Amino acid sequence: MLLLSRPRRRSSHTTRAVVAPLGLALALVLGWQLLVMGTAWPEFVLPSPGAVVQRLSQDLASAALWQRLGTTLLEAMGGCLIGALCGLPLAVAIHVSGWFSAAVNPFLGATQAIPAIALAPLLVLWVGYGMPAVMVLCALMVFFPILVTTLVGLRHVDAEVLDASRMDGATRAAQLYWIELPLALPSALAGLRNGFTLSITGAVVGEMVMGGDGLGQVLSVQRDQVDTVGMFATIFVLCAVASTIYMLIRAVEGRARALAAS
């Protein structure tokens, strides 16, 4: 009975994971259409779903959109990679060294009091306009979430497992490499998942503030031209890409959790 119930449960979970988001999306689109019909606002204030879909199909057929989307994704991935390369080792160092943790913790909290976008003028002075400055801005936005989630994962490793390995003669370095880091991997992936979503936001906002050739620049032009339909279409592209990557990383995270639990 147990063997029969597991496939059914997995099938039910898969169906729910597909049907529930589609149902919510259809409900939101229907509510949007009813709002347009009920208010009779002009298109530059609130375009209809049909107008946005038509514009979206035109944009997707254009090579320029894909080129600009590639630029934005490159900036987001570069910034997320820089943030991860800084955040992950720092989380390990804070976890391992009590002195280092005591030294940096107050400063880590202080860095979160400064909005990353407020540093944009300084980044322009230090790095210049364009892709490098946008990547640095993205890195600043994703650094703290990656650091915190990884540190939480490291600190929540079962103490009994560590005690047992210590009794078996495992060194501190061996515990960290073979036990703590693998068990903290799902938390680190959760930080990367949330961080990459923030990184796309940082890339778009950075392009709007510091210049660039991605979709943030497209949104700036559409805003200046009061092209609301185009703005909706561009935002939908960004949302679709961010959601897809979010779900892919979540799937990898789920696999890592299953391996860690086995």
N, C-alpha and C positions, 0 to 999 in steps of 0.2 A: 504493500500500500504506500509505503514511504517513497519507493522508487517511482510509482505512478504519479504521486502528488507533486513531486518536484518539477517535472516537465510542465505540468498544468500550471503550477504557480509561476514558473518562469514565462510561459506563454501569456498568462494573464497580465503579468507585469509589463511585458513587451507591448501588448495591445494597449494597455493603459498609457504607457509612455508615448505612444503615437497618437491615440485618439484624443486624449485630454488636451494636449497643446493645440491640435487642429480644431477641436471644438471651441476652445477659448479664442483662437484666432478668428474663426468664423463669427463668433459672437461680437468681438470687437469691431470687425469690419461692418457687420450689420448695424451696430450702434452708431458707428461713424456715418454710414449712409443715411440712417434715420435723422441724425443730427444735421447733416447737410440739407436734407429735404425739409426738416422742420424749421430751420433758421433762415434759409434762403440767403446765406452770406455769400458775398462775391468770391470768386475762385482764388483771388490773391489773399483772402483771409483764411478760407478753409476749402481746399479743393475736394472734389468727390473721389471716392476710391477708384471709379472707372477712369478718371482723368490721370490719376497717379499711375495706374497699371499701364495705361497707354504710353505715358511718358517713360515709364520704367522699361517697357519692351523696346522702345526706341533707343534708350541709353545703353541697354545691354547689347544691342546690335552694333554699337559703336566701339571701335578699337581704342578710342581715346579714354573711355571709361575704365577699361581693363588696365590700361597703362597707368592711369592715376591711382586706381585701386592697388595695383602692385607696389607703387611708391609708398602709399600709406601703410600697407602691410609690412613692407621692408623696414620702415621707420619704427613701427610698433614692435616687430620681432627683434630688431636691433636693440631697442630700448629695453625690452623685456629680458633679453639675453644679458645686457650690461647689468641690469638690476639683479638678476639671478646670480651672476658671477660675483657680485658684491655681497648680496644678502645671504646666500647659502653658507659661504665660509665664515661670515661674521656670526651667523646663528650658531654654528658649531663651536666657534671660539668662545662665545658667551656661555654656551652650555658647559663647556669643558673647564673654563677658568672662572672661578668665583671673583678674583680680583679684576679681571677684564670686564666681567659682567657689571660689577659695582661701578667701574669707571665709566662705561659707555651708556648705561641705562638712562641716566638723567638727560644726556644729550640726544638720545634717540627720541625720547618724548618731546624734547624741544623742537626737533626737526619737523614734527607733525603739526606744530602750531603755525608753521609758515606754509601757505598755499603754494603748491608747486608752480602754478601759473604766475604768481607774483615774482618768481625768479626769472621769468622770460626776458625782461629787459637786460638783466645781468648776463644771462646766457648769450644774448645777442652780442654784448660787448666782449665776452670772453671767447665764444666759439664762432660767432658770426651767424648770418642768416642761413636758412635752408635745412637740409637733412641732418647734419651733425648736431645742431642745436635742438632739433625736434627729438632726436634719439636720446639726448641727455635729459630732456624734460620727461620723456616717457620713463626713463630709468629712475628718475627721482620719484615718480608716481607709483611705480611698482615695487620699489626697493623695500619699503616698510611692510606691506602685506606679505611678501615672500619671506622676509626675515621673521616676522611674528609667527606665521603658521608653521614654519619649519622648527622654530624654537619650541613651540607648544608640542609638536610631535615628538621632539627629542626628550622633553621633560615628562611626557606621559608614558614613556616606556615602562612596562611592568617591573617594579623593583625586585620582585621575586626571581624573574628571569635573570636579571643582572647579578643577584646574589648567588644564584645557582652556577652561573658561568664563572663567577669569581672563585667559588669553591672548587671548580674544576681546573683552576689555574690560569684562567684567561687574563691577559693584561688589560689595562685601561684602553690602550689603542685597539686591541683586538675586539673588545666589547663595543667600542664605537663603530668600528668598521663592519663587523659581522652581525651585530644585534641592533644597535640603536639607529644607525642610518637606514638599514632596510625597513625597520618598523616605522620610522618617521617619514618614509618616502610618500605614503598617501597624503600626509599633511603638507609636505613640500609641493606635491602636485596640485593640491587644492590652492595653495598660494600662487602657483604659476597660473592656474586656471583663472582666478580672480584678477591676478596681476596683468594677464594678457588683455583681458577686457578693459581694464583701466588704461593699458598701454595704447589701445586703439583710440580711446577717448583723448589721451594725451597727444597722440599724433595728429588728430583732427584739430584740436584746440591749438596745438603748437603751430600748425600750418596757417591757421587763421590769424595768429598773432605774429609769428616770426617768418612767415613766407614758406613756400614750398611748391611742389608740383603734384600733390596728391588730392584726395577728395576734400580735405579741409579747404584748400584753395578754391575748389569748385563750389563749395558751400558759400565761401566769401563772395564770389562773383554772383551767384544766384541770389544771395541776400541783397547785394547792392542793386541788382536788377529787379528786385521784388518778384522773383521767379519762385513762387511758393510751391507750385507743382514740381518743379525741378528739385527744390530742397527736400520735399517729401520723398521723391524717388531716390535721391542720393542717401538720405538717412535710412531708407529701407535697405539699400545695398549694404550699408555699414552694419545695420542690425543683423541682417542675414549672415554676413561673414562672421561677425563676432559670436553669434549664437552657434554657428556650425563649429567653429574652433573650440568654443566653450564645451560643447557636448563631446567633441572628440577627446579633449583632455580629461573630461569627466569619465569617459569610458576607460581610458588608461588608468585613471585614479581608482576606479572600481576594481579593475583587474589587480592593481597593486595592493589594494585592501584585502582582496581575496587571497592573494599569495602570502600577505603578512599574517593573515589569520590561520592559514593552513600549517 
